[in-house]
Amino acid sequence: MTLPPTRLDRRVRLAARALARHGLAHAYGHVSARMPEDAATPSLLVCAPHPMGLVPEGAAGTVVPLHGPLPDGVLGEVRIHRAIYARRPDVRAICRFQSPAVMALSAMGATPRVLHGLGAYFRPAVPLHDDPRLCRDDTLAAQVADRLGPGRAVVMRGNGAITAGADLREALSYAFFLEDAAKIDLAVRAAGGGAREYTAEEAEARDIGSGGLFGRMWEYLTAGDPEG
């Protein structure tokens, strides 16, 4: 679904504040959405450069072209969003966040295994970008985009994660799913028990989007927002 720019801007703000409200982001991170195809130049809309939980009601995002210099005031790692959109025409929304369980696993050089239903959306495995540097130049951003490949998430060692979806509902849902999968993985490791990972067949069967799955998660994650 292609949304008009004003409605798209509001939904970007909703997603940004939801990440913070549910403990997936602190002072850093950003949400973006691809601008409609009829835009003058291929571009994205990124949330205002505030801590995401403090993005004000009605605060306009910034339109960022997919090529060329970043507009003034746009955070450097928004280059990652540009690199992903340029490679993935199927991606229409991206979340960049630093959630605690995902960060803890990444410090171990690991990403969440497919141990429960929400982890199945990242089958067969979440790739790890094994470079802790902030991606504030086009070369490093391209490396993260390439590591994501055709997947829905990539974890950056000691530096959070990226999720990509067909719309803002999906990208936000995947952020929640990824952190939930990391929490389960950490809990299993702490218990010292043997983990039963989903088989490829089990994960494929569980990787579904029907039944209003993303709409219900969007409703849950954005509940209580002043612009909701």
C-alpha positions in Angstrom: 0.0 0.0 0.0 1.4 3.4 -1.0 0.5 6.1 1.5 0.3 9.9 0.8 3.4 11.7 2.2 1.5 13.3 5.2 0.0 10.0 6.3 3.4 8.3 5.7 5.1 10.9 7.9 2.6 10.2 10.8 3.2 6.5 10.6 7.0 6.9 10.6 6.5 8.9 13.9 4.3 6.2 15.3 6.8 3.5 14.5 9.7 5.5 15.9 8.0 6.2 19.2 6.8 2.5 19.5 10.4 1.3 19.3 11.2 3.4 22.3 8.0 2.7 24.2 8.8 -1.1 24.1 12.4 -0.8 25.1 13.9 -1.4 21.7 15.6 1.9 21.4 17.1 4.6 23.6 18.7 7.9 22.4 19.8 6.5 19.1 18.2 5.0 16.0 15.8 5.9 13.2 12.8 4.8 11.2 12.3 5.4 7.5 9.9 4.6 4.7 10.3 4.7 1.0 8.6 7.6 -0.7 5.9 6.9 -3.2 7.0 5.9 -6.7 5.6 9.1 -8.2 8.0 11.2 -6.1 10.3 13.4 -8.3 13.4 11.6 -7.2 13.8 8.1 -5.7 13.9 8.9 -2.0 13.0 7.9 1.6 11.4 9.7 4.5 13.3 9.4 7.8 12.0 10.5 11.2 13.2 13.7 12.8 16.7 13.4 14.4 15.5 13.1 18.0 15.7 10.2 20.4 12.8 8.2 18.9 10.7 8.2 22.1 10.9 12.0 22.1 9.9 12.6 18.4 7.3 15.4 18.9 3.7 15.1 17.6 3.6 16.4 14.1 7.4 16.7 13.7 8.1 16.5 10.0 10.6 13.9 8.8 13.2 14.6 6.2 13.0 13.5 2.6 16.4 11.9 1.7 17.3 11.1 -1.9 18.7 7.6 -2.5 21.8 9.1 -4.1 24.0 12.1 -3.5 24.9 14.0 -0.3 22.7 13.6 2.8 20.6 16.7 3.5 21.7 18.9 6.4 20.7 17.5 9.9 20.2 13.9 8.7 22.1 11.4 10.8 25.0 9.6 9.2 23.8 6.1 9.5 20.7 6.9 7.4 23.1 5.9 4.6 22.3 2.3 5.6 18.7 2.9 4.8 19.6 4.3 1.4 21.9 1.4 0.6 19.1 -1.2 1.4 16.4 0.6 -0.6 18.8 0.9 -3.5 19.3 -2.9 -3.5 15.9 -4.1 -2.4 12.9 -2.8 -4.4 10.7 -5.0 -2.2 11.6 -3.1 1.0 9.5 -0.1 1.8 10.3 0.5 5.5 13.3 0.1 7.7 13.9 0.3 11.5 17.4 0.9 13.0 17.5 0.2 16.7 19.7 -1.0 19.6 17.7 -3.5 21.7 19.3 -5.1 24.8 18.9 -8.8 24.1 20.0 -8.5 20.5 23.0 -6.5 21.6 23.9 -9.0 24.3 23.9 -11.9 21.8 25.9 -9.9 19.3 28.6 -9.3 21.9 28.9 -13.1 22.0 29.3 -13.1 18.2 25.8 -14.7 17.9 22.3 -13.9 16.6 19.0 -15.3 17.7 18.4 -18.9 16.7 15.0 -20.1 15.5 13.7 -21.4 18.9 10.1 -20.2 18.8 7.5 -18.9 16.5 8.6 -15.3 16.2 12.1 -16.4 15.5 10.9 -18.3 12.4 10.5 -15.0 10.5 14.3 -14.8 10.3 14.9 -18.3 8.9 17.4 -19.9 8.3 19.4 -17.5 10.5 20.0 -13.8 11.1 23.2 -12.6 9.5 25.8 -10.9 11.7 27.7 -7.9 10.4 30.9 -8.5 12.3 32.2 -4.9 12.4 31.4 -2.7 15.4 32.0 0.6 13.6 29.2 3.2 13.1 28.3 3.1 9.4 28.7 6.8 8.6 30.1 6.5 5.1 28.7 4.9 2.0 31.2 2.0 1.9 30.4 0.8 5.4 26.6 1.2 4.7 26.9 -0.8 1.6 28.6 -3.6 3.5 25.6 -3.8 6.0 23.1 -3.8 3.1 25.0 -6.6 1.4 25.1 -8.6 4.6 21.4 -8.2 5.0 21.0 -9.7 1.5 17.4 -10.8 0.9 16.6 -11.2 4.6 14.4 -9.3 7.0 17.1 -8.4 9.6 20.8 -8.0 10.1 22.5 -7.7 13.5 25.6 -5.4 13.8 28.1 -6.7 16.4 27.8 -4.4 19.5 25.8 -1.9 17.5 22.2 -3.0 17.3 20.2 -4.2 14.3 18.3 -3.3 11.2 14.9 -4.7 10.2 13.3 -4.3 6.7 9.8 -4.9 5.6 7.2 -4.4 2.9 5.7 -1.6 5.0 6.1 0.1 8.4 3.9 -2.5 10.1 6.3 -5.3 9.0 9.5 -3.5 9.8 8.3 -2.6 13.2 6.9 -6.0 13.9 10.2 -7.6 12.9 12.1 -5.4 15.3 9.9 -6.7 18.1 10.1 -10.3 16.9 13.9 -10.1 16.7 14.3 -8.8 20.2 11.8 -11.5 21.5 13.8 -14.2 19.7 17.0 -12.9 21.3 15.4 -12.9 24.8 14.3 -16.6 24.3 17.8 -17.5 23.1 19.5 -15.9 26.1 17.0 -17.5 28.5 17.7 -21.0 27.1 21.5 -20.4 27.2 21.2 -19.2 30.9 19.1 -22.3 31.8 21.9 -24.5 30.5 19.5 -26.8 28.7 19.7 -28.2 25.2 17.8 -26.1 22.7 15.5 -27.6 20.2 15.9 -25.4 17.1 13.1 -25.4 14.6 13.8 -27.6 11.6 13.8 -25.9 8.2 10.4 -27.4 7.6 9.0 -26.2 10.9 10.4 -22.7 10.4 8.9 -22.4 6.9 5.5 -23.6 8.1 5.5 -21.0 10.9 6.7 -18.1 8.7 3.2 -16.8 7.9 1.7 -13.3 7.6 -2.0 -14.1 7.3 -4.7 -13.6 9.9 -4.0 -9.9 10.3 -0.7 -10.8 12.0 1.2 -7.6 11.3 -1.9 -5.4 11.8 -2.5 -6.7 15.3 1.2 -6.3 16.2 1.1 -2.7 14.9 -2.0 -2.1 17.0 -0.3 -3.5 20.1 3.0 -1.6 19.6 1.5 1.8 18.8 -1.2 1.6 21.4 -1.3 4.8 23.6 0.5 7.0 21.1 -0.9 10.5 21.1 -1.1 10.4 17.3 -2.6 6.9 17.2 
